[in-house]
Amino acid sequence: MQSVLFVNERDEKLVIKQFKDSTFLKNSYRIEVLINNELYDYHLIDELLVQLNQQFCENTFSYA
């Protein structure tokens, strides 16, 4: 298991854990995302990626 912990100045915590399950000739992975000890699913990651992509594209086009 690998994990990453982020804490901001308001003591809000983001924990991302990656689990690796191994069987014969097959590895599978799963991720847990916890914000302030509340578990979130992949929809949160998808939404964050959409927002980051939008922000990046808007900033890139604004310089043109």
PQR file with spaces between the fields and no chain letter, atoms N, CA, C, O and H, PARSE charges and radii, in Angstrom:
ATOM       1  N    MET     1       0.842   -1.178    0.000 -0.4000 1.5000
ATOM       2  CA   MET     1       0.000    0.000    0.000 -0.0000 2.0000
ATOM       3  C    MET     1       0.884    1.238    0.000  0.5500 1.7000
ATOM       4  O    MET     1       1.875    1.306    0.727 -0.5500 1.4000
ATOM       5  N    GLN     2       0.523    2.198   -0.808 -0.4000 1.5000
ATOM       6  CA   GLN     2       1.160    3.502   -0.805 -0.0000 2.0000
ATOM       7  C    GLN     2       0.115    4.526   -0.417  0.5500 1.7000
ATOM       8  O    GLN     2      -1.060    4.383   -0.756 -0.5500 1.4000
ATOM       9  H    GLN     2      -0.282    2.142   -1.399  0.4000 1.0000
ATOM      10  N    SER     3       0.540    5.560    0.295 -0.4000 1.5000
ATOM      11  CA   SER     3      -0.416    6.604    0.645 -0.0000 2.0000
ATOM      12  C    SER     3       0.272    7.964    0.632  0.5500 1.7000
ATOM      13  O    SER     3       1.481    8.087    0.829 -0.5500 1.4000
ATOM      14  H    SER     3       1.494    5.676    0.570  0.4000 1.0000
ATOM      15  N    VAL     4      -0.552    8.969    0.393 -0.4000 1.5000
ATOM      16  CA   VAL     4      -0.095   10.351    0.377 -0.0000 2.0000
ATOM      17  C    VAL     4      -1.044   11.143    1.264  0.5500 1.7000
ATOM      18  O    VAL     4      -2.262   10.972    1.201 -0.5500 1.4000
ATOM      19  H    VAL     4      -1.534    8.868    0.234  0.4000 1.0000
ATOM      20  N    LEU     5      -0.474   12.005    2.087 -0.4000 1.5000
ATOM      21  CA   LEU     5      -1.269   12.817    3.003 -0.0000 2.0000
ATOM      22  C    LEU     5      -0.985   14.282    2.750  0.5500 1.7000
ATOM      23  O    LEU     5       0.171   14.700    2.683 -0.5500 1.4000
ATOM      24  H    LEU     5       0.515   12.144    2.138  0.4000 1.0000
ATOM      25  N    PHE     6      -2.060   15.071    2.608 -0.4000 1.5000
ATOM      26  CA   PHE     6      -1.955   16.520    2.473 -0.0000 2.0000
ATOM      27  C    PHE     6      -2.783   17.140    3.584  0.5500 1.7000
ATOM      28  O    PHE     6      -3.905   16.709    3.847 -0.5500 1.4000
ATOM      29  H    PHE     6      -2.999   14.732    2.662  0.4000 1.0000
ATOM      30  N    VAL     7      -2.224   18.155    4.236 -0.4000 1.5000
ATOM      31  CA   VAL     7      -2.937   18.881    5.283 -0.0000 2.0000
ATOM      32  C    VAL     7      -2.761   20.368    5.014  0.5500 1.7000
ATOM      33  O    VAL     7      -1.646   20.829    4.769 -0.5500 1.4000
ATOM      34  H    VAL     7      -1.312   18.505    4.023  0.4000 1.0000
ATOM      35  N    ASN     8      -3.854   21.120    5.059 -0.4000 1.5000
ATOM      36  CA   ASN     8      -3.731   22.558    4.857 -0.0000 2.0000
ATOM      37  C    ASN     8      -3.703   23.281    6.194  0.5500 1.7000
ATOM      38  O    ASN     8      -3.689   22.655    7.254 -0.5500 1.4000
ATOM      39  H    ASN     8      -4.760   20.746    5.259  0.4000 1.0000
ATOM      40  N    GLU     9      -3.693   24.611    6.129 -0.4000 1.5000
ATOM      41  CA   GLU     9      -3.583   25.418    7.353 -0.0000 2.0000
ATOM      42  C    GLU     9      -4.818   25.333    8.240  0.5500 1.7000
ATOM      43  O    GLU     9      -4.754   25.713    9.409 -0.5500 1.4000
ATOM      44  H    GLU     9      -3.704   25.119    5.268  0.4000 1.0000
ATOM      45  N    ARG    10      -5.939   24.845    7.718 -0.4000 1.5000
ATOM      46  CA   ARG    10      -7.164   24.670    8.512 -0.0000 2.0000
ATOM      47  C    ARG    10      -7.317   23.239    9.027  0.5500 1.7000
ATOM      48  O    ARG    10      -8.389   22.858    9.497 -0.5500 1.4000
ATOM      49  H    ARG    10      -5.991   24.536    6.768  0.4000 1.0000
ATOM      50  N    ASP    11      -6.255   22.455    8.937 -0.4000 1.5000
ATOM      51  CA   ASP    11      -6.245   21.050    9.369 -0.0000 2.0000
ATOM      52  C    ASP    11      -7.225   20.173    8.600  0.5500 1.7000
ATOM      53  O    ASP    11      -7.685   19.154    9.116 -0.5500 1.4000
ATOM      54  H    ASP    11      -5.384   22.764    8.555  0.4000 1.0000
ATOM      55  N    GLU    12      -7.549   20.566    7.362 -0.4000 1.5000
ATOM      56  CA   GLU    12      -8.332   19.699    6.495 -0.0000 2.0000
ATOM      57  C    GLU    12      -7.364   18.701    5.873  0.5500 1.7000
ATOM      58  O    GLU    12      -6.288   19.078    5.408 -0.5500 1.4000
ATOM      59  H    GLU    12      -7.175   21.394    6.943  0.4000 1.0000
ATOM      60  N    LYS    13      -7.741   17.450    5.865 -0.4000 1.5000
ATOM      61  CA   LYS    13      -6.834   16.389    5.427 -0.0000 2.0000
ATOM      62  C    LYS    13      -7.344   15.687    4.177  0.5500 1.7000
ATOM      63  O    LYS    13      -8.519   15.337    4.065 -0.5500 1.4000
ATOM      64  H    LYS    13      -8.615   17.143    6.242  0.4000 1.0000
ATOM      65  N    LEU    14      -6.430   15.497    3.253 -0.4000 1.5000
ATOM      66  CA   LEU    14      -6.688   14.701    2.058 -0.0000 2.0000
ATOM      67  C    LEU    14      -5.722   13.531    2.095  0.5500 1.7000
ATOM      68  O    LEU    14      -4.508   13.722    2.156 -0.5500 1.4000
ATOM      69  H    LEU    14      -5.475   15.781    3.344  0.4000 1.0000
ATOM      70  N    VAL    15      -6.263   12.316    2.059 -0.4000 1.5000
ATOM      71  CA   VAL    15      -5.450   11.107    2.062 -0.0000 2.0000
ATOM      72  C    VAL    15      -5.802   10.303    0.815  0.5500 1.7000
ATOM      73  O    VAL    15      -6.970   10.012    0.556 -0.5500 1.4000
ATOM      74  H    VAL    15      -7.250   12.161    2.009  0.4000 1.0000
ATOM      75  N    ILE    16      -4.775    9.952    0.053 -0.4000 1.5000
ATOM      76  CA   ILE    16      -4.960    9.115   -1.137 -0.0000 2.0000
ATOM      77  C    ILE    16      -4.165    7.844   -0.913  0.5500 1.7000
ATOM      78  O    ILE    16      -2.954    7.887   -0.693 -0.5500 1.4000
ATOM      79  H    ILE    16      -3.827   10.188    0.265  0.4000 1.0000
ATOM      80  N    LYS    17      -4.843    6.724   -0.970 -0.4000 1.5000
ATOM      81  CA   LYS    17      -4.200    5.433   -0.743 -0.0000 2.0000
ATOM      82  C    LYS    17      -4.335    4.572   -1.994  0.5500 1.7000
ATOM      83  O    LYS    17      -5.399    4.504   -2.610 -0.5500 1.4000
ATOM      84  H    LYS    17      -5.826    6.688   -1.148  0.4000 1.0000
ATOM      85  N    GLN    18      -3.246    3.923   -2.352 -0.4000 1.5000
ATOM      86  CA   GLN    18      -3.263    2.994   -3.477 -0.0000 2.0000
ATOM      87  C    GLN    18      -2.993    1.598   -2.923  0.5500 1.7000
ATOM      88  O    GLN    18      -2.003    1.371   -2.228 -0.5500 1.4000
ATOM      89  H    GLN    18      -2.382    3.978   -1.852  0.4000 1.0000
ATOM      90  N    PHE    19      -3.875    0.686   -3.238 -0.4000 1.5000
ATOM      91  CA   PHE    19      -3.739   -0.695   -2.803 -0.0000 2.0000
ATOM      92  C    PHE    19      -3.430   -1.577   -4.002  0.5500 1.7000
ATOM      93  O    PHE    19      -4.008   -1.405   -5.076 -0.5500 1.4000
ATOM      94  H    PHE    19      -4.680    0.870   -3.802  0.4000 1.0000
ATOM      95  N    LYS    20      -2.531   -2.508   -3.818 -0.4000 1.5000
ATOM      96  CA   LYS    20      -2.183   -3.447   -4.882 -0.0000 2.0000
ATOM      97  C    LYS    20      -2.574   -4.850   -4.415  0.5500 1.7000
ATOM      98  O    LYS    20      -2.115   -5.331   -3.379 -0.5500 1.4000
ATOM      99  H    LYS    20      -2.061   -2.648   -2.946  0.4000 1.0000
ATOM     100  N    ASP    21      -3.423   -5.484   -5.198 -0.4000 1.5000
ATOM     101  CA   ASP    21      -3.839   -6.853   -4.921 -0.0000 2.0000
ATOM     102  C    ASP    21      -3.168   -7.751   -5.944  0.5500 1.7000
ATOM     103  O    ASP    21      -3.319   -7.550   -7.149 -0.5500 1.4000
ATOM     104  H    ASP    21      -3.796   -5.093   -6.040  0.4000 1.0000
ATOM     105  N    SER    22      -2.438   -8.727   -5.474 -0.4000 1.5000
ATOM     106  CA   SER    22      -1.708   -9.617   -6.379 -0.0000 2.0000
ATOM     107  C    SER    22      -2.248  -11.033   -6.296  0.5500 1.7000
ATOM     108  O    SER    22      -2.469  -11.584   -5.217 -0.5500 1.4000
ATOM     109  H    SER    22      -2.316   -8.891   -4.496  0.4000 1.0000
ATOM     110  N    THR    23      -2.451  -11.595   -7.469 -0.4000 1.5000
ATOM     111  CA   THR    23      -2.762  -13.010   -7.577 -0.0000 2.0000
ATOM     112  C    THR    23      -1.807  -13.577   -8.624  0.5500 1.7000
ATOM     113  O    THR    23      -1.012  -12.835   -9.202 -0.5500 1.4000
ATOM     114  H    THR    23      -2.272  -11.148   -8.345  0.4000 1.0000
ATOM     115  N    PHE    24      -1.876  -14.828   -8.862 -0.4000 1.5000
ATOM     116  CA   PHE    24      -0.967  -15.454   -9.811 -0.0000 2.0000
ATOM     117  C    PHE    24      -1.111  -14.816  -11.189  0.5500 1.7000
ATOM     118  O    PHE    24      -2.182  -14.869  -11.793 -0.5500 1.4000
ATOM     119  H    PHE    24      -2.522  -15.431   -8.393  0.4000 1.0000
ATOM     120  N    LEU    25      -0.035  -14.214  -11.683 -0.4000 1.5000
ATOM     121  CA   LEU    25       0.056  -13.562  -12.997 -0.0000 2.0000
ATOM     122  C    LEU    25      -0.906  -12.393  -13.195  0.5500 1.7000
ATOM     123  O    LEU    25      -1.168  -11.999  -14.331 -0.5500 1.4000
ATOM     124  H    LEU    25       0.835  -14.171  -11.192  0.4000 1.0000
ATOM     125  N    LYS    26      -1.431  -11.838  -12.115 -0.4000 1.5000
ATOM     126  CA   LYS    26      -2.347  -10.720  -12.273 -0.0000 2.0000
ATOM     127  C    LYS    26      -2.232   -9.779  -11.078  0.5500 1.7000
ATOM     128  O    LYS    26      -2.270  -10.198   -9.922 -0.5500 1.4000
ATOM     129  H    LYS    26      -1.218  -12.159  -11.192  0.4000 1.0000
ATOM     130  N    ASN    27      -2.090   -8.500  -11.396 -0.4000 1.5000
ATOM     131  CA   ASN    27      -2.103   -7.469  -10.368 -0.0000 2.0000
ATOM     132  C    ASN    27      -3.299   -6.558  -10.611  0.5500 1.7000
ATOM     133  O    ASN    27      -3.620   -6.232  -11.754 -0.5500 1.4000
ATOM     134  H    ASN    27      -2.059   -8.160  -12.335  0.4000 1.0000
ATOM     135  N    SER    28      -3.938   -6.161   -9.557 -0.4000 1.5000
ATOM     136  CA   SER    28      -5.010   -5.178   -9.680 -0.0000 2.0000
ATOM     137  C    SER    28      -4.778   -4.092   -8.630  0.5500 1.7000
ATOM     138  O    SER    28      -4.194   -4.333   -7.573 -0.5500 1.4000
ATOM     139  H    SER    28      -3.677   -6.426   -8.628  0.4000 1.0000
ATOM     140  N    TYR    29      -5.244   -2.911   -8.950 -0.4000 1.5000
ATOM     141  CA   TYR    29      -5.037   -1.769   -8.086 -0.0000 2.0000
ATOM     142  C    TYR    29      -6.366   -1.121   -7.769  0.5500 1.7000
ATOM     143  O    TYR    29      -7.314   -1.194   -8.550 -0.5500 1.4000
ATOM     144  H    TYR    29      -5.717   -2.715   -9.809  0.4000 1.0000
ATOM     145  N    ARG    30      -6.420   -0.496   -6.629 -0.4000 1.5000
ATOM     146  CA   ARG    30      -7.587    0.300   -6.282 -0.0000 2.0000
ATOM     147  C    ARG    30      -7.115    1.501   -5.476  0.5500 1.7000
ATOM     148  O    ARG    30      -6.072    1.461   -4.823 -0.5500 1.4000
ATOM     149  H    ARG    30      -5.650   -0.437   -5.994  0.4000 1.0000
ATOM     150  N    ILE    31      -7.887    2.546   -5.534 -0.4000 1.5000
ATOM     151  CA   ILE    31      -7.531    3.793   -4.876 -0.0000 2.0000
ATOM     152  C    ILE    31      -8.646    4.199   -3.932  0.5500 1.7000
ATOM     153  O    ILE    31      -9.828    4.074   -4.251 -0.5500 1.4000
ATOM     154  H    ILE    31      -8.735    2.578   -6.064  0.4000 1.0000
ATOM     155  N    GLU    32      -8.254    4.687   -2.768 -0.4000 1.5000
ATOM     156  CA   GLU    32      -9.199    5.280   -1.829 -0.0000 2.0000
ATOM     157  C    GLU    32      -8.841    6.747   -1.674  0.5500 1.7000
ATOM     158  O    GLU    32      -7.669    7.096   -1.533 -0.5500 1.4000
ATOM     159  H    GLU    32      -7.294    4.789   -2.509  0.4000 1.0000
ATOM     160  N    VAL    33      -9.842    7.596   -1.700 -0.4000 1.5000
ATOM     161  CA   VAL    33      -9.652    9.025   -1.486 -0.0000 2.0000
ATOM     162  C    VAL    33     -10.478    9.416   -0.264  0.5500 1.7000
ATOM     163  O    VAL    33     -11.696    9.242   -0.238 -0.5500 1.4000
ATOM     164  H    VAL    33     -10.794    7.313   -1.815  0.4000 1.0000
ATOM     165  N    LEU    34      -9.798    9.944    0.741 -0.4000 1.5000
ATOM     166  CA   LEU    34     -10.478   10.366    1.961 -0.0000 2.0000
ATOM     167  C    LEU    34     -10.224   11.854    2.181  0.5500 1.7000
ATOM     168  O    LEU    34      -9.082   12.312    2.146 -0.5500 1.4000
ATOM     169  H    LEU    34      -8.808   10.085    0.720  0.4000 1.0000
ATOM     170  N    ILE    35     -11.301   12.598    2.407 -0.4000 1.5000
ATOM     171  CA   ILE    35     -11.185   13.996    2.779 -0.0000 2.0000
ATOM     172  C    ILE    35     -11.809   14.128    4.155  0.5500 1.7000
ATOM     173  O    ILE    35     -12.995   13.861    4.347 -0.5500 1.4000
ATOM     174  H    ILE    35     -12.228   12.225    2.436  0.4000 1.0000
ATOM     175  N    ASN    36     -10.989   14.545    5.106 -0.4000 1.5000
ATOM     176  CA   ASN    36     -11.421   14.630    6.508 -0.0000 2.0000
ATOM     177  C    ASN    36     -12.080   13.333    6.958  0.5500 1.7000
ATOM     178  O    ASN    36     -13.138   13.345    7.587 -0.5500 1.4000
ATOM     179  H    ASN    36     -10.025   14.763    4.949  0.4000 1.0000
ATOM     180  N    ASN    37     -11.450   12.230    6.634 -0.4000 1.5000
ATOM     181  CA   ASN    37     -11.873   10.875    7.008 -0.0000 2.0000
ATOM     182  C    ASN    37     -13.185   10.435    6.370  0.5500 1.7000
ATOM     183  O    ASN    37     -13.783    9.458    6.821 -0.5500 1.4000
ATOM     184  H    ASN    37     -10.590   12.220    6.123  0.4000 1.0000
ATOM     185  N    GLU    38     -13.641   11.120    5.346 -0.4000 1.5000
ATOM     186  CA   GLU    38     -14.837   10.699    4.608 -0.0000 2.0000
ATOM     187  C    GLU    38     -14.392   10.110    3.271  0.5500 1.7000
ATOM     188  O    GLU    38     -13.650   10.740    2.519 -0.5500 1.4000
ATOM     189  H    GLU    38     -13.155   11.913    4.979  0.4000 1.0000
ATOM     190  N    LEU    39     -14.847    8.914    2.993 -0.4000 1.5000
ATOM     191  CA   LEU    39     -14.426    8.186    1.798 -0.0000 2.0000
ATOM     192  C    LEU    39     -15.193    8.672    0.568  0.5500 1.7000
ATOM     193  O    LEU    39     -16.415    8.814    0.605 -0.5500 1.4000
ATOM     194  H    LEU    39     -15.450    8.401    3.605  0.4000 1.0000
ATOM     195  N    TYR    40     -14.459    8.928   -0.531 -0.4000 1.5000
ATOM     196  CA   TYR    40     -15.045    9.348   -1.799 -0.0000 2.0000
ATOM     197  C    TYR    40     -14.668    8.339   -2.870  0.5500 1.7000
ATOM     198  O    TYR    40     -13.668    7.631   -2.745 -0.5500 1.4000
ATOM     199  H    TYR    40     -13.466    8.813   -0.561  0.4000 1.0000
ATOM     200  N    ASP    41     -15.474    8.277   -3.924 -0.4000 1.5000
ATOM     201  CA   ASP    41     -15.212    7.321   -4.993 -0.0000 2.0000
ATOM     202  C    ASP    41     -14.513    8.018   -6.164  0.5500 1.7000
ATOM     203  O    ASP    41     -14.059    9.156   -6.046 -0.5500 1.4000
ATOM     204  H    ASP    41     -16.286    8.852   -4.026  0.4000 1.0000
ATOM     205  N    TYR    42     -14.437    7.322   -7.279 -0.4000 1.5000
ATOM     206  CA   TYR    42     -13.724    7.827   -8.452 -0.0000 2.0000
ATOM     207  C    TYR    42     -14.392    9.041   -9.080  0.5500 1.7000
ATOM     208  O    TYR    42     -13.743    9.765   -9.835 -0.5500 1.4000
ATOM     209  H    TYR    42     -14.805    6.398   -7.375  0.4000 1.0000
ATOM     210  N    HIS    43     -15.658    9.288   -8.799 -0.4000 1.5000
ATOM     211  CA   HIS    43     -16.336   10.452   -9.361 -0.0000 2.0000
ATOM     212  C    HIS    43     -15.660   11.748   -8.907  0.5500 1.7000
ATOM     213  O    HIS    43     -15.604   12.718   -9.664 -0.5500 1.4000
ATOM     214  H    HIS    43     -16.186    8.700   -8.186  0.4000 1.0000
ATOM     215  N    LEU    44     -15.158   11.764   -7.697 -0.4000 1.5000
ATOM     216  CA   LEU    44     -14.447   12.941   -7.204 -0.0000 2.0000
ATOM     217  C    LEU    44     -13.186   13.178   -8.019  0.5500 1.7000
ATOM     218  O    LEU    44     -12.904   14.313   -8.404 -0.5500 1.4000
ATOM     219  H    LEU    44     -15.204   10.977   -7.083  0.4000 1.0000
ATOM     220  N    ILE    45     -12.431   12.135   -8.287 -0.4000 1.5000
ATOM     221  CA   ILE    45     -11.204   12.253   -9.076 -0.0000 2.0000
ATOM     222  C    ILE    45     -11.535   12.724  -10.482  0.5500 1.7000
ATOM     223  O    ILE    45     -10.850   13.598  -11.013 -0.5500 1.4000
ATOM     224  H    ILE    45     -12.660   11.213   -7.975  0.4000 1.0000
ATOM     225  N    ASP    46     -12.569   12.163  -11.096 -0.4000 1.5000
ATOM     226  CA   ASP    46     -12.989   12.592  -12.432 -0.0000 2.0000
ATOM     227  C    ASP    46     -13.352   14.075  -12.449  0.5500 1.7000
ATOM     228  O    ASP    46     -12.947   14.808  -13.351 -0.5500 1.4000
ATOM     229  H    ASP    46     -13.126   11.452  -10.665  0.4000 1.0000
ATOM     230  N    GLU    47     -14.110   14.508  -11.458 -0.4000 1.5000
ATOM     231  CA   GLU    47     -14.526   15.911  -11.405 -0.0000 2.0000
ATOM     232  C    GLU    47     -13.325   16.839  -11.205  0.5500 1.7000
ATOM     233  O    GLU    47     -13.249   17.898  -11.828 -0.5500 1.4000
ATOM     234  H    GLU    47     -14.439   13.912  -10.726  0.4000 1.0000
ATOM     235  N    LEU    48     -12.409   16.454  -10.360 -0.4000 1.5000
ATOM     236  CA   LEU    48     -11.202   17.263  -10.158 -0.0000 2.0000
ATOM     237  C    LEU    48     -10.379   17.359  -11.435  0.5500 1.7000
ATOM     238  O    LEU    48      -9.863   18.428  -11.761 -0.5500 1.4000
ATOM     239  H    LEU    48     -12.471   15.594   -9.854  0.4000 1.0000
ATOM     240  N    LEU    49     -10.252   16.262  -12.151 -0.4000 1.5000
ATOM     241  CA   LEU    49      -9.509   16.288  -13.410 -0.0000 2.0000
ATOM     242  C    LEU    49     -10.186   17.182  -14.447  0.5500 1.7000
ATOM     243  O    LEU    49      -9.508   17.897  -15.184 -0.5500 1.4000
ATOM     244  H    LEU    49     -10.671   15.394  -11.886  0.4000 1.0000
ATOM     245  N    VAL    50     -11.508   17.146  -14.510 -0.4000 1.5000
ATOM     246  CA   VAL    50     -12.238   18.015  -15.435 -0.0000 2.0000
ATOM     247  C    VAL    50     -11.980   19.483  -15.089  0.5500 1.7000
ATOM     248  O    VAL    50     -11.705   20.293  -15.974 -0.5500 1.4000
ATOM     249  H    VAL    50     -12.059   16.565  -13.911  0.4000 1.0000
ATOM     250  N    GLN    51     -12.068   19.823  -13.802 -0.4000 1.5000
ATOM     251  CA   GLN    51     -11.843   21.205  -13.391 -0.0000 2.0000
ATOM     252  C    GLN    51     -10.408   21.644  -13.661  0.5500 1.7000
ATOM     253  O    GLN    51     -10.181   22.767  -14.111 -0.5500 1.4000
ATOM     254  H    GLN    51     -12.291   19.165  -13.083  0.4000 1.0000
ATOM     255  N    LEU    52      -9.446   20.779  -13.395 -0.4000 1.5000
ATOM     256  CA   LEU    52      -8.045   21.119  -13.669 -0.0000 2.0000
ATOM     257  C    LEU    52      -7.810   21.313  -15.157  0.5500 1.7000
ATOM     258  O    LEU    52      -7.113   22.246  -15.555 -0.5500 1.4000
ATOM     259  H    LEU    52      -9.630   19.867  -13.029  0.4000 1.0000
ATOM     260  N    ASN    53      -8.379   20.448  -15.983 -0.4000 1.5000
ATOM     261  CA   ASN    53      -8.232   20.592  -17.429 -0.0000 2.0000
ATOM     262  C    ASN    53      -8.871   21.878  -17.922  0.5500 1.7000
ATOM     263  O    ASN    53      -8.298   22.567  -18.766 -0.5500 1.4000
ATOM     264  H    ASN    53      -8.946   19.690  -15.659  0.4000 1.0000
ATOM     265  N    GLN    54     -10.040   22.211  -17.413 -0.4000 1.5000
ATOM     266  CA   GLN    54     -10.707   23.448  -17.819 -0.0000 2.0000
ATOM     267  C    GLN    54      -9.867   24.658  -17.423  0.5500 1.7000
ATOM     268  O    GLN    54      -9.689   25.584  -18.214 -0.5500 1.4000
ATOM     269  H    GLN    54     -10.506   21.652  -16.728  0.4000 1.0000
ATOM     270  N    GLN    55      -9.361   24.647  -16.213 -0.4000 1.5000
ATOM     271  CA   GLN    55      -8.557   25.772  -15.739 -0.0000 2.0000
ATOM     272  C    GLN    55      -7.279   25.891  -16.562  0.5500 1.7000
ATOM     273  O    GLN    55      -6.883   26.995  -16.934 -0.5500 1.4000
ATOM     274  H    GLN    55      -9.506   23.895  -15.570  0.4000 1.0000
ATOM     275  N    PHE    56      -6.639   24.775  -16.846 -0.4000 1.5000
ATOM     276  CA   PHE    56      -5.410   24.796  -17.623 -0.0000 2.0000
ATOM     277  C    PHE    56      -5.674   25.306  -19.035  0.5500 1.7000
ATOM     278  O    PHE    56      -4.920   26.133  -19.548 -0.5500 1.4000
ATOM     279  H    PHE    56      -6.961   23.878  -16.544  0.4000 1.0000
ATOM     280  N    CYS    57      -6.729   24.823  -19.660 -0.4000 1.5000
ATOM     281  CA   CYS    57      -7.046   25.244  -21.037 -0.0000 2.0000
ATOM     282  C    CYS    57      -7.430   26.721  -21.070  0.5500 1.7000
ATOM     283  O    CYS    57      -7.020   27.438  -21.983 -0.5500 1.4000
ATOM     284  H    CYS    57      -7.342   24.152  -19.243  0.4000 1.0000
ATOM     285  N    GLU    58      -8.207   27.189  -20.093 -0.4000 1.5000
ATOM     286  CA   GLU    58      -8.580   28.602  -20.054 -0.0000 2.0000
ATOM     287  C    GLU    58      -7.351   29.480  -19.896  0.5500 1.7000
ATOM     288  O    GLU    58      -7.240   30.513  -20.556 -0.5500 1.4000
ATOM     289  H    GLU    58      -8.540   26.607  -19.352  0.4000 1.0000
ATOM     290  N    ASN    59      -6.421   29.081  -19.025 -0.4000 1.5000
ATOM     291  CA   ASN    59      -5.203   29.864  -18.826 -0.0000 2.0000
ATOM     292  C    ASN    59      -4.321   29.835  -20.069  0.5500 1.7000
ATOM     293  O    ASN    59      -3.697   30.839  -20.411 -0.5500 1.4000
ATOM     294  H    ASN    59      -6.512   28.242  -18.489  0.4000 1.0000
ATOM     295  N    THR    60      -4.268   28.702  -20.737 -0.4000 1.5000
ATOM     296  CA   THR    60      -3.449   28.581  -21.950 -0.0000 2.0000
ATOM     297  C    THR    60      -4.001   29.462  -23.052  0.5500 1.7000
ATOM     298  O    THR    60      -3.233   30.158  -23.716 -0.5500 1.4000
ATOM     299  H    THR    60      -4.776   27.886  -20.458  0.4000 1.0000
ATOM     300  N    PHE    61      -5.318   29.456  -23.271 -0.4000 1.5000
ATOM     301  CA   PHE    61      -5.926   30.249  -24.322 -0.0000 2.0000
ATOM     302  C    PHE    61      -5.915   31.740  -23.998  0.5500 1.7000
ATOM     303  O    PHE    61      -5.913   32.564  -24.912 -0.5500 1.4000
ATOM     304  H    PHE    61      -5.942   28.890  -22.731  0.4000 1.0000
ATOM     305  N    SER    62      -5.908   32.099  -22.724 -0.4000 1.5000
ATOM     306  CA   SER    62      -5.924   33.518  -22.382 -0.0000 2.0000
ATOM     307  C    SER    62      -4.603   34.205  -22.701  0.5500 1.7000
ATOM     308  O    SER    62      -4.558   35.429  -22.828 -0.5500 1.4000
ATOM     309  H    SER    62      -5.910   31.430  -21.981  0.4000 1.0000
ATOM     310  N    TYR    63      -3.520   33.424  -22.834 -0.4000 1.5000
ATOM     311  CA   TYR    63      -2.226   34.002  -23.167 -0.0000 2.0000
ATOM     312  C    TYR    63      -2.051   34.209  -24.679  0.5500 1.7000
ATOM     313  O    TYR    63      -1.133   34.911  -25.101 -0.5500 1.4000
ATOM     314  H    TYR    63      -3.557   32.430  -22.731  0.4000 1.0000
ATOM     315  N    ALA    64      -2.908   33.615  -25.479 -0.4000 1.5000
ATOM     316  CA   ALA    64      -2.766   33.702  -26.945 -0.0000 2.0000
ATOM     317  C    ALA    64      -3.173   35.062  -27.464  0.5500 1.7000
ATOM     318  O    ALA    64      -3.115   35.305  -28.670 -0.5500 1.4000
ATOM     319  H    ALA    64      -3.654   33.044  -25.136  0.4000 1.0000
